[in-house]
Amino acid sequence: MCGIAGFLDLSQLSQRYDYERVATAMAETMTARGPDDGGVWLDRAHGIGLAHRRLAVIDLTSAGHQPMVSRDKRYVLTYNGEIYNSLELRNELESRNQSFRGTSDTEVLLEACATWGVEQTVKRCIGMFAFSLWDRQEHTLKLVRDRLGIKPLYWAHFGKLFLFGSELLRVHPGFQAEIDHNAVATFMRFSYIIAPQSIYKNVFKLEPACILTFQAGQSPRIVRYWDMREVARRGVAAPRKLNDTEALQGLEEVLGEAVRCRMVADVPLGAFLSGGVDSSAVVALMQKYRTLPLKTFTIGYSEGNFDESVHARKVAEHLGTDHREVIVESRHICELLPQLPDWYDEPFADTSQIPTFLVSQMTRQDVTVALSGDGGDELFAGYNRYFKVEKKWRRVLEVPKTLRPVLSKVLGIFPHLLDEFLGILPRKVSNASKKVRRLAESFSLKNGDALNRYLLSRWNDPVSLVHGADIEPRGVFSDETLADDLPDLVTRMQFIDIVTNLPDDILTKVDRASMAVSLEVRVPILDHRVVEFVWSLPRHMKIRDGERKWILRQILYQYVPRKLIERQKMGFGIPLDGWIRGTLRDWAEDLLSERALKETGLLDSELIRKKWSQHISGTHDFKKQLWSALMLQAWHQRWM
């Protein structure tokens, strides 16, 4: 894996700085992404500078050095990712008399773009990638991101300056770090910022499956080369007519191929193993293609209620892997907290960001590449929330529409009274109050999609919480036409998660945590061929008799006994509730003090202080809301 960056600058400022020094500095800020090599390519006459850091995985020689110039000298590429079908593409190019200097997929991607054009090339690529291609003849810069958003790519446009990078490269002298308060509101609702927004004005995340074209003097143009919505629409409108045996055979074939091609590397390789369905299925298929024991890695906690390491250990023993694990305690968290804003360029508050880093750190001691099971919950309908929302909305629909507002108001009185006057009640009463509040809110919502958004929200009115925010961009959450394409509520929730939560939370978390320790993580479940196949299956292949991920489980049970897998889903969080009240309390109190909140000036200090007091008293559980506030404060303290 690698880090890429660059700029196209025709502003007055461009005459006042050293291009090579700036490009080199941009590359050096990403050294963890690519510790093995680095380089820059410059053309001051046309205002262009490209930078690269390399983590060598395929072709470890200097033949893979970047930025790389094409054979015909017309194109310059800086690229982050892996093209798993590069050998097939290379063979086809060689049949057209194209010669190669090395064996890297970088060179294959570059020469393919030179031969077929960018859009036709990426449509043929199987893999994860983010890259830029500079056309020296047309003086045009193209940015490309993979179909599911596995690899990150930021871009910014400040007048005559255009910037891009795997990270927010504030080191460029023309970077303008002006906070977007509406993006802060989005963050406080979801705990991450949804693309194309970023934390800064005029700075954006390129959305998955998009090609951006920029030429000096023109506005950036963005086109989509693969459409997840169209994949979903087609799958729902005309699902495959397969019996169970045919569907299982088809999925094992396509997923097995996705796993197999991701095991190609010139460096040591392993896998994350939580003991859940997704990672266990990936590891089982990896073992199928190996003769030696696979190295697997998991993380556990000293707090038993959160510890899944025993389950992972049993799966590893059954599959015969060379298994490693690390047990995390609150002291580990304290050591890592100061580093979080450096890993996550923007405010980011998924609590599993810390265990993801720790398992990556342990894994990197033994291997350079690891496969993970990320994407399984979104693709195979594995989240508890899907069924909770569906069940709750059915209950709401049983109440006449005219009575729902009245019921919402009546039920809403109860938790309000408890919060205002009976804060000394035990936590069980407080939790009951929260459930009543949610029930009251559900009767005020107009549809199941609104209920889904409500349950996803950390803060339900973030615009009033964030100073300076006036509107909260909703994107796909407010697209009322989505129900026309995807009539089933659970299916819509899956789609929304795949285009929002997956790239901007789950994959962001994995990318930043793994790249902080120079570990490449590959996600076979998100091979676009697997995604297209699974979306072409009817709902009963994913959800059957109340069992989630039905078809993936059937494949897994061929390799791992059912009894080792069947248990309540726990997720990958941390025992944050108690830690905030205990080990992390001083750190949290410092960031959420009235003085600190007013100095930052982003959040309503009175409301935050009230939630903080209620949480540490033990009468309420606001850990998720407070973690978002803490991550925002810590980020601001580090970068602003």
Stockholm file with secondary structure:
# STOCKHOLM 1.0

chainA/1-640         MCGIAGFLDLSQLSQRYDYERVATAMAETMTARGPDDGGVWLDRAHGIGLAHRRLAVIDLTSAGHQPMVSRDKRYVLTYNGEIYNSLELRNELESRNQSFRGTSDTEVLLEACATWGVEQTVKRCIGMFAFSLWDRQEHTLKLVRDRLGIKPLYWAHFGKLFLFGSELLRVHPGFQAEIDHNAVATFMRFSYIIAPQSIYKNVFKLEPACILTFQAGQSPRIVRYWDMREVARRGVAAPRKLNDTEALQGLEEVLGEAVRCRMVADVPLGAFLSGGVDSSAVVALMQKYRTLPLKTFTIGYSEGNFDESVHARKVAEHLGTDHREVIVESRHICELLPQLPDWYDEPFADTSQIPTFLVSQMTRQDVTVALSGDGGDELFAGYNRYFKVEKKWRRVLEVPKTLRPVLSKVLGIFPHLLDEFLGILPRKVSNASKKVRRLAESFSLKNGDALNRYLLSRWNDPVSLVHGADIEPRGVFSDETLADDLPDLVTRMQFIDIVTNLPDDILTKVDRASMAVSLEVRVPILDHRVVEFVWSLPRHMKIRDGERKWILRQILYQYVPRKLIERQKMGFGIPLDGWIRGTLRDWAEDLLSERALKETGLLDSELIRKKWSQHISGTHDFKKQLWSALMLQAWHQRWM
#=GR chainA/1-640 SS CEEEEEEEECSGGGGGSCHHHHHHHHHHTTGGGCBSEEEEEEEGGGTEEEEEEECCCSCCSGGGCSSEECTTSSEEEEEEEEETTHHHHHHHHHTTTCCCSSCCHHHHHHHHHHHHCHHHHHHHCCEEEEEEEEETTTTEEEEEECTTCCSCCEEEEETTEEEEESSCCTTSTTCCCCBCHHHHHHHHHHSSCCTTCCSBTTEEECCTTEEEEEETTSCCEEEESSCHHHHHHHHHHSCCCCCHHHHHHHHHHHHHHHHHHTTCCSSCEEEECCSSHHHHHHHHHHHHTCSSCCEEEEEEESSGGGCCHHHHHHHHHHHTCEEEEEEECHHHHHHHGGGHHHHSSSCCCCTTHHHHHHHHHHHHTTCSEEECCTTHHHHHTCCHHHHHHHHHHHHHHTSCTTTHHHHHHHHHHHHHHHHHHCTTSCHHHHHHHHHHHHHHHHTTCSSHHHHHHHHHCSSSCHHHHBTTCCCCCCGGGGCTTHHHHCCSHHHHHHHHHHHTHIIIIIHHHHHHHHHTTTCEEECGGGCHHHHHHHHTSCGGGTCBTTBTTHHHHHHHTTTSCGGGTCSCCCCSCCCHHHHHHTTTHHHHHHHTSHHHHHHHCSBCHHHHHHHHHHHHHTSCCCHHHHHHHHHHHHHHHHHC
#=GC SS_cons         CEEEEEEEECSGGGGGSCHHHHHHHHHHTTGGGCBSEEEEEEEGGGTEEEEEEECCCSCCSGGGCSSEECTTSSEEEEEEEEETTHHHHHHHHHTTTCCCSSCCHHHHHHHHHHHHCHHHHHHHCCEEEEEEEEETTTTEEEEEECTTCCSCCEEEEETTEEEEESSCCTTSTTCCCCBCHHHHHHHHHHSSCCTTCCSBTTEEECCTTEEEEEETTSCCEEEESSCHHHHHHHHHHSCCCCCHHHHHHHHHHHHHHHHHHTTCCSSCEEEECCSSHHHHHHHHHHHHTCSSCCEEEEEEESSGGGCCHHHHHHHHHHHTCEEEEEEECHHHHHHHGGGHHHHSSSCCCCTTHHHHHHHHHHHHTTCSEEECCTTHHHHHTCCHHHHHHHHHHHHHHTSCTTTHHHHHHHHHHHHHHHHHHCTTSCHHHHHHHHHHHHHHHHTTCSSHHHHHHHHHCSSSCHHHHBTTCCCCCCGGGGCTTHHHHCCSHHHHHHHHHHHTHIIIIIHHHHHHHHHTTTCEEECGGGCHHHHHHHHTSCGGGTCBTTBTTHHHHHHHTTTSCGGGTCSCCCCSCCCHHHHHHTTTHHHHHHHTSHHHHHHHCSBCHHHHHHHHHHHHHTSCCCHHHHHHHHHHHHHHHHHC
//
